[in-house]
Amino acid sequence: MLYHRQLVDDYLLILAQELDFYHPADLKTVFIGGGTPTALDEDQFAHLLDIVAPYVHGVKEYSIEANIENCTHTKLLLAKKHGVNRLSFGVQSFNREVLTRAGRKHDRALVEKVIADARAVGFHNISIDLIYGLPAQTLDIWALDVATALSLQIEHLSAYSLIVEPNTPFMQRGIKQIDEDVSRQYYDYLLNEARRHGYERYEISSFAKPGFESQHNRIYWRNQYYFAVGLGASGYLNSYRYINTRKIKDYLKGFFIASKEEIDLIQQEQEYLLLNLRLKEGFSLQEYQTLFGIDFLTRYQKSLDLLRPYQLYECKDERFYATDEGLIKLDYLLTHLV
């Protein structure tokens, strides 16, 4: 335990040095994520917030990821004191068996308690993440998960289909992803229920009450520049995308960046389409022409003519965006564009 605590202290020291190296200014949003910052003990959590404090003046949205299982009242107070105004909880499910098989230790009662505590502390912008396709999960369980999430009156909800990556515990246990047709059933149910309760789908996997869309995530989806610090962090600055090392020994020696790639104009255009078309509003045709020096509709006229019968896109008010069906079949739409 002493070694673990010293390792965290050393990590925070180097994190502060990396942040000072970039010394970002005039930020619009700040997001402390990378998993579960609240896993730190209360002193270390306070230290982390102190490290970030010089860079949050004037930001519109200051978010932090929080783990239901270790988000104490003291940590909530510390976050509020340091100006955090948005919390994102990784809930995944409310069903005990599903959570147990996913390796999570919380339950519905604890989720409700922590969110109530966050409200009492003064947080008015709370998001939770759900996952569908988890082991032991059924459509009936999913319906209860969705109903429970919406009953909490949270401002934001994200939902993702389980992806089983190679060499992960799920893969080793022989767990398979649900097929596309079943995934569509889960997704459509959520979409209908969220809309019925006043949430807007503003991005494929994200639903929000009016005015509570994640401003930080919009930066990613609009393919804009952002700083990123910490072990394994990925940033995008001045047409360069960089990925930090995942080796703690290297990071503690100050060897931060593991790889760096210049994103040329062709890649920028591809990423612009890949990311912006995830958003409900798509992108501005004028912005596209300004960035890439060509009219979008002219460039992709043949592809768009072939796609038109499938009603996967709309072009209206000088914007190009995917329809409801287009968002569901975004991969198919994009294969004809990039």
C-alpha positions as CSV (number, residue, x, y, z in Angstrom):
1,M,0.0,0.0,0.0
2,L,2.8,2.4,0.8
3,Y,4.4,1.7,-2.6
4,H,1.1,2.3,-4.3
5,R,0.6,5.6,-2.5
6,Q,4.1,6.7,-3.4
7,L,3.6,5.7,-7.0
8,V,0.4,7.9,-7.2
9,D,2.2,10.8,-5.5
10,D,5.0,10.5,-8.1
11,Y,2.5,10.3,-10.9
12,L,0.7,13.5,-9.8
13,L,4.1,15.3,-9.6
14,I,5.0,14.4,-13.2
15,L,1.4,15.1,-14.3
16,A,1.8,18.7,-13.0
17,Q,5.1,19.1,-14.9
18,E,3.5,17.9,-18.1
19,L,0.6,20.2,-17.7
20,D,3.0,23.1,-17.0
21,F,4.9,22.2,-20.1
22,Y,1.9,22.9,-22.3
23,H,0.6,25.6,-20.0
24,P,-2.8,25.9,-21.9
25,A,-4.6,29.2,-21.7
26,D,-8.1,30.5,-22.5
27,L,-9.6,27.0,-22.3
28,K,-13.4,26.6,-22.9
29,T,-13.7,23.2,-21.3
30,V,-11.7,20.9,-18.9
31,F,-12.3,17.2,-18.5
32,I,-10.6,15.0,-15.9
33,G,-11.2,11.5,-17.1
34,G,-9.1,8.5,-18.1
35,G,-11.3,6.2,-16.1
36,T,-11.8,6.9,-12.4
37,P,-10.1,9.9,-10.9
38,T,-12.2,9.4,-7.8
39,A,-10.3,6.2,-7.2
40,L,-7.6,8.4,-5.6
41,D,-7.8,8.9,-1.9
42,E,-9.2,12.2,-0.7
43,D,-5.8,13.9,-0.2
44,Q,-4.6,12.8,-3.6
45,F,-7.9,13.8,-5.2
46,A,-7.6,17.3,-3.7
47,H,-4.0,17.4,-5.0
48,L,-5.2,16.6,-8.5
49,L,-7.8,19.3,-8.4
50,D,-5.1,21.8,-7.1
51,I,-2.9,20.9,-10.0
52,V,-5.6,21.6,-12.5
53,A,-6.9,24.7,-10.7
54,P,-4.7,27.3,-12.5
55,Y,-6.1,26.3,-15.9
56,V,-9.9,26.4,-15.2
57,H,-10.5,30.1,-14.8
58,G,-13.3,31.1,-17.1
59,V,-14.0,27.7,-18.5
60,K,-17.7,27.1,-19.4
61,E,-17.7,23.4,-18.6
62,Y,-15.5,21.6,-16.0
63,S,-16.2,17.9,-16.0
64,I,-14.9,15.0,-14.0
65,E,-15.5,11.3,-14.4
66,A,-16.5,9.7,-11.1
67,N,-16.8,6.1,-10.0
68,I,-20.0,5.3,-8.1
69,E,-18.1,2.9,-5.8
70,N,-15.7,5.5,-4.5
71,C,-17.2,8.9,-5.0
72,T,-17.5,10.0,-1.3
73,H,-19.3,13.0,0.0
74,T,-15.9,14.6,0.8
75,K,-14.7,14.2,-2.8
76,L,-18.0,15.7,-4.1
77,L,-17.4,18.7,-1.8
78,L,-13.8,19.0,-3.1
79,A,-14.9,18.9,-6.7
80,K,-17.6,21.6,-6.1
81,K,-15.1,23.8,-4.2
82,H,-12.7,23.6,-7.1
83,G,-15.3,24.7,-9.7
84,V,-16.3,21.4,-11.2
85,N,-19.7,21.9,-12.6
86,R,-20.4,18.6,-14.4
87,L,-20.1,15.0,-13.2
88,S,-20.0,11.9,-15.4
89,F,-20.7,8.5,-13.6
90,G,-19.9,5.2,-15.2
91,V,-23.0,3.2,-14.2
92,Q,-23.2,0.6,-17.0
93,S,-26.3,-1.1,-15.5
94,F,-28.5,-1.2,-12.5
95,N,-29.0,-5.0,-12.5
96,R,-27.1,-6.8,-9.8
97,E,-26.3,-9.9,-11.8
98,V,-25.2,-7.9,-14.9
99,L,-23.0,-5.7,-12.7
100,T,-21.5,-8.6,-10.9
101,R,-20.6,-10.4,-14.2
102,A,-19.1,-7.1,-15.5
103,G,-16.9,-6.9,-12.4
104,R,-18.7,-3.9,-10.8
105,K,-19.5,-3.6,-7.1
106,H,-22.2,-1.0,-7.0
107,D,-26.0,-1.5,-7.2
108,R,-29.0,0.6,-7.9
109,A,-29.3,1.8,-4.3
110,L,-25.8,3.1,-4.3
111,V,-26.2,4.9,-7.6
112,E,-29.3,6.6,-6.3
113,K,-27.5,7.5,-3.1
114,V,-24.5,9.0,-4.8
115,I,-26.5,11.0,-7.3
116,A,-28.7,12.3,-4.5
117,D,-25.6,13.3,-2.6
118,A,-24.2,15.1,-5.6
119,R,-27.5,17.0,-6.0
120,A,-27.4,18.0,-2.3
121,V,-23.8,19.3,-2.7
122,G,-25.0,21.5,-5.6
123,F,-24.4,19.7,-8.9
124,H,-27.0,20.4,-11.5
125,N,-25.3,18.8,-14.5
126,I,-25.0,15.0,-14.1
127,S,-24.4,12.4,-16.8
128,I,-24.4,8.6,-16.6
129,D,-23.1,6.0,-19.0
130,L,-24.9,2.8,-19.8
131,I,-23.7,-0.2,-21.7
132,Y,-25.9,-2.7,-23.7
133,G,-24.9,-6.1,-24.7
134,L,-23.3,-7.0,-21.4
135,P,-23.3,-10.6,-20.1
136,A,-26.6,-11.7,-18.6
137,Q,-28.4,-8.7,-20.0
138,T,-31.6,-9.1,-21.8
139,L,-33.9,-6.6,-23.5
140,D,-36.2,-6.7,-20.5
141,I,-33.3,-5.9,-18.2
142,W,-32.2,-3.1,-20.6
143,A,-35.7,-1.6,-20.5
144,L,-35.5,-1.5,-16.7
145,D,-32.0,0.1,-16.9
146,V,-33.3,2.8,-19.2
147,A,-36.4,3.4,-17.1
148,T,-34.2,3.7,-13.9
149,A,-31.8,6.0,-15.5
150,L,-34.5,8.3,-16.8
151,S,-36.2,8.3,-13.4
152,L,-33.1,9.8,-11.8
153,Q,-33.8,13.0,-13.8
154,I,-30.2,13.3,-14.9
155,E,-29.3,15.9,-17.5
156,H,-27.2,13.7,-19.8
157,L,-27.1,10.1,-20.8
158,S,-24.6,8.2,-22.9
159,A,-25.1,4.6,-24.0
160,Y,-22.7,2.3,-25.8
161,S,-22.8,-1.2,-27.2
162,L,-20.3,-3.6,-25.5
163,I,-17.2,-4.0,-27.6
164,V,-15.2,-7.1,-26.9
165,E,-11.5,-6.3,-27.6
166,P,-8.8,-9.0,-28.0
167,N,-6.9,-10.0,-24.9
168,T,-9.5,-8.6,-22.5
169,P,-11.2,-10.5,-19.7
170,F,-14.4,-10.6,-21.7
171,M,-12.6,-12.2,-24.7
172,Q,-10.8,-14.7,-22.4
173,R,-14.2,-15.7,-20.9
174,G,-15.6,-16.4,-24.4
175,I,-18.1,-13.5,-24.2
176,K,-19.2,-12.3,-27.7
177,Q,-20.7,-9.1,-28.9
178,I,-24.4,-9.0,-29.7
179,D,-25.2,-9.0,-33.4
180,E,-26.2,-5.9,-35.3
181,D,-30.0,-6.7,-35.3
182,V,-30.1,-7.2,-31.6
183,S,-28.0,-4.1,-31.0
184,R,-30.5,-2.1,-33.1
185,Q,-33.3,-3.3,-30.8
186,Y,-31.5,-2.1,-27.7
187,Y,-30.6,1.2,-29.3
188,D,-34.0,1.9,-30.8
189,Y,-35.6,1.3,-27.4
190,L,-33.4,3.8,-25.7
191,L,-33.8,6.4,-28.5
192,N,-37.6,6.2,-28.3
193,E,-37.7,6.3,-24.5
194,A,-35.2,9.1,-24.2
195,R,-37.1,11.3,-26.7
196,R,-40.4,10.5,-24.9
197,H,-38.8,11.9,-21.7
198,G,-37.6,15.1,-23.2
199,Y,-34.0,14.1,-24.1
200,E,-32.5,15.0,-27.4
201,R,-30.1,12.7,-29.3
202,Y,-27.5,15.3,-30.3
203,E,-24.8,12.7,-31.1
204,I,-25.1,9.0,-31.9
205,S,-24.4,7.8,-28.4
206,S,-25.4,10.9,-26.4
207,F,-28.7,12.2,-25.1
208,A,-29.3,15.4,-23.2
209,K,-31.9,17.6,-21.9
210,P,-32.0,21.0,-23.8
211,G,-28.9,23.0,-22.9
212,F,-27.0,20.1,-21.3
213,E,-25.1,18.8,-24.3
214,S,-21.4,18.0,-23.5
215,Q,-19.4,20.9,-24.7
216,H,-16.2,19.1,-24.1
217,N,-17.1,16.2,-26.3
218,R,-18.3,18.5,-29.0
219,I,-14.7,19.6,-29.4
220,Y,-13.8,16.0,-30.3
221,W,-16.7,15.5,-32.6
222,R,-16.1,18.8,-34.4
223,N,-12.4,17.7,-34.9
224,Q,-11.1,20.8,-33.1
225,Y,-7.7,21.0,-31.3
226,Y,-7.4,19.9,-27.6
227,F,-4.7,19.4,-25.1
228,A,-4.3,16.0,-23.3
229,V,-2.0,15.1,-20.5
230,G,-1.5,11.9,-18.5
231,L,-0.7,8.3,-19.0
232,G,-2.1,7.1,-22.3
233,A,-3.7,10.4,-23.1
234,S,-4.3,11.4,-26.7
235,G,-4.2,15.0,-27.9
236,Y,-4.6,17.0,-31.1
237,L,-2.7,20.2,-31.6
238,N,-1.5,22.2,-34.7
239,S,-2.4,19.3,-37.1
240,Y,-0.5,16.8,-35.0
241,R,-2.1,13.9,-33.1
242,Y,-0.1,12.6,-30.3
243,I,-0.5,9.6,-27.9
244,N,1.2,9.5,-24.5
245,T,3.0,6.4,-23.3
246,R,1.1,3.8,-21.4
247,K,4.3,2.7,-19.6
248,I,4.3,4.2,-16.1
249,K,8.1,3.9,-15.8
250,D,8.7,5.9,-18.9
251,Y,6.1,8.5,-17.9
252,L,7.6,9.0,-14.5
253,K,11.0,9.7,-16.3
254,G,9.4,12.4,-18.3
255,F,9.1,10.5,-21.6
256,F,5.5,11.5,-22.3
257,I,4.8,11.1,-25.9
258,A,4.9,7.5,-27.4
259,S,3.8,8.5,-30.9
260,K,3.1,11.6,-32.9
261,E,1.5,11.9,-36.3
262,E,1.0,14.8,-38.6
263,I,-2.6,14.8,-39.9
264,D,-2.4,15.9,-43.6
265,L,-5.3,17.7,-45.4
266,I,-6.7,14.4,-46.8
267,Q,-6.8,12.8,-43.3
268,Q,-8.2,16.0,-41.8
269,E,-11.1,15.9,-44.3
270,Q,-11.8,12.3,-43.6
271,E,-11.8,12.8,-39.8
272,Y,-13.9,15.9,-40.2
273,L,-16.6,13.9,-41.9
274,L,-16.2,10.8,-39.6
275,L,-16.6,13.0,-36.5
276,N,-19.0,15.7,-37.5
277,L,-21.5,13.3,-39.0
278,R,-21.9,11.8,-35.6
279,L,-23.6,15.0,-34.5
280,K,-27.3,15.6,-35.1
281,E,-26.5,19.0,-36.8
282,G,-23.8,17.6,-39.0
283,F,-21.6,20.3,-40.5
284,S,-21.7,23.6,-42.2
285,L,-21.2,23.5,-46.0
286,Q,-19.5,26.9,-45.8
287,E,-17.2,25.7,-43.1
288,Y,-16.3,22.6,-45.2
289,Q,-15.4,24.8,-48.2
290,T,-13.4,27.2,-46.1
291,L,-11.4,24.3,-44.6
292,F,-10.8,22.2,-47.7
293,G,-11.2,24.6,-50.6
294,I,-13.9,22.8,-52.5
295,D,-17.7,22.6,-52.4
296,F,-18.8,19.4,-50.6
297,L,-21.8,18.8,-52.8
298,T,-19.8,19.1,-55.9
299,R,-17.0,16.8,-54.6
300,Y,-19.3,14.0,-53.6
301,Q,-22.1,14.5,-56.1
302,K,-21.9,10.9,-57.6
303,S,-21.8,9.3,-54.2
304,L,-24.7,11.4,-52.9
305,D,-26.8,10.6,-55.9
306,L,-26.3,6.9,-55.3
307,L,-27.2,7.3,-51.6
308,R,-30.2,9.6,-52.1
309,P,-32.8,6.7,-52.4
310,Y,-31.8,5.4,-49.0
311,Q,-32.7,8.7,-47.2
312,L,-29.6,8.5,-45.0
313,Y,-28.8,12.3,-45.2
314,E,-30.3,15.7,-45.5
315,C,-29.0,18.9,-46.9
316,K,-30.9,21.9,-45.5
317,D,-30.1,25.5,-44.4
318,E,-26.6,25.2,-45.7
319,R,-25.9,22.2,-43.5
320,F,-25.3,18.5,-44.3
321,Y,-26.3,15.9,-41.7
322,A,-27.3,12.3,-41.3
323,T,-31.0,11.4,-40.8
324,D,-32.2,9.2,-38.0
325,E,-31.6,6.2,-40.2
326,G,-28.3,7.6,-41.4
327,L,-27.0,7.9,-37.9
328,I,-27.9,4.2,-37.3
329,K,-26.2,3.3,-40.6
330,L,-23.4,5.8,-40.4
331,D,-20.7,3.3,-41.3
332,Y,-22.5,2.6,-44.6
333,L,-22.9,6.3,-45.3
334,L,-19.3,7.1,-44.6
335,T,-18.0,4.3,-46.8
336,H,-19.4,6.2,-49.7
337,L,-17.7,9.4,-48.7
338,V,-14.3,8.6,-47.2
